[in-house]
């Protein structure tokens, strides 16, 4: 089983006592991605940007799995473990 953990704060992961692959979370997204995503009228621009960053970080994790031909994976964020 391959465990991928998305994090923008590596210090959160110091307490983990099992093997995992760190995927560094993205703190900015490219405009191309933002143009493809829909901002809801009730969302602030800050929330929308964070949503795009999270989505892009998960895409990065999935691309890592494809590039490294990984099977049997779990992808989670650092605050889920």
C-alpha positions in Angstrom: 0.0 0.0 0.0 1.3 3.4 -1.0 0.3 6.3 1.2 0.6 9.8 -0.2 0.2 12.7 2.1 -0.4 16.2 0.8 1.0 18.9 3.0 2.1 22.5 2.9 3.5 22.2 6.5 6.0 19.4 6.9 6.1 19.9 10.7 2.6 18.5 10.9 4.1 15.2 9.8 6.8 14.7 12.4 4.5 12.5 14.6 3.8 9.9 11.9 5.4 6.6 12.5 4.8 4.9 9.2 6.1 5.2 5.7 4.5 7.7 3.4 5.3 9.7 0.3 5.1 13.5 0.8 3.4 15.5 -1.9 4.1 19.2 -1.3 0.8 21.1 -1.4 0.6 24.0 -3.8 -0.1 27.5 -2.5 -0.9 29.0 -5.9 -2.6 27.7 -9.0 -2.1 28.7 -12.6 -4.7 30.8 -14.3 -5.5 28.1 -16.8 -6.9 25.9 -14.0 -8.7 28.8 -12.4 -10.4 29.6 -15.8 -11.7 26.0 -16.0 -13.1 26.0 -12.4 -16.3 27.8 -11.5 -16.5 30.3 -8.7 -19.9 30.2 -7.0 -21.5 33.5 -6.4 -21.4 33.1 -2.6 -17.7 32.2 -2.5 -15.1 34.8 -1.6 -12.1 35.1 -4.0 -9.9 33.8 -1.2 -12.0 30.7 -0.8 -12.1 30.1 -4.5 -8.2 30.4 -4.7 -7.8 27.9 -1.9 -10.2 25.5 -3.6 -8.2 25.7 -6.8 -4.9 25.1 -4.9 -6.4 22.1 -3.1 -7.7 20.7 -6.4 -4.3 21.3 -8.1 -2.5 19.6 -5.2 -4.6 16.5 -5.6 -4.0 16.5 -9.3 -0.2 16.6 -8.5 -0.6 13.6 -6.3 -2.5 11.7 -9.0 0.1 12.6 -11.6 2.8 11.3 -9.2 1.0 7.9 -9.1 0.7 7.7 -12.8 4.4 8.7 -13.4 5.6 6.2 -10.9 3.1 3.5 -11.9 1.7 3.1 -8.4 -1.2 0.8 -7.5 -3.0 0.4 -4.3 -2.8 4.0 -3.1 -4.3 6.2 -0.4 -4.1 10.0 -0.9 -4.9 12.2 2.1 -4.2 15.6 3.4 -2.0 16.1 6.5 -5.0 17.1 8.7 -6.8 13.8 7.9 -4.2 11.7 9.7 
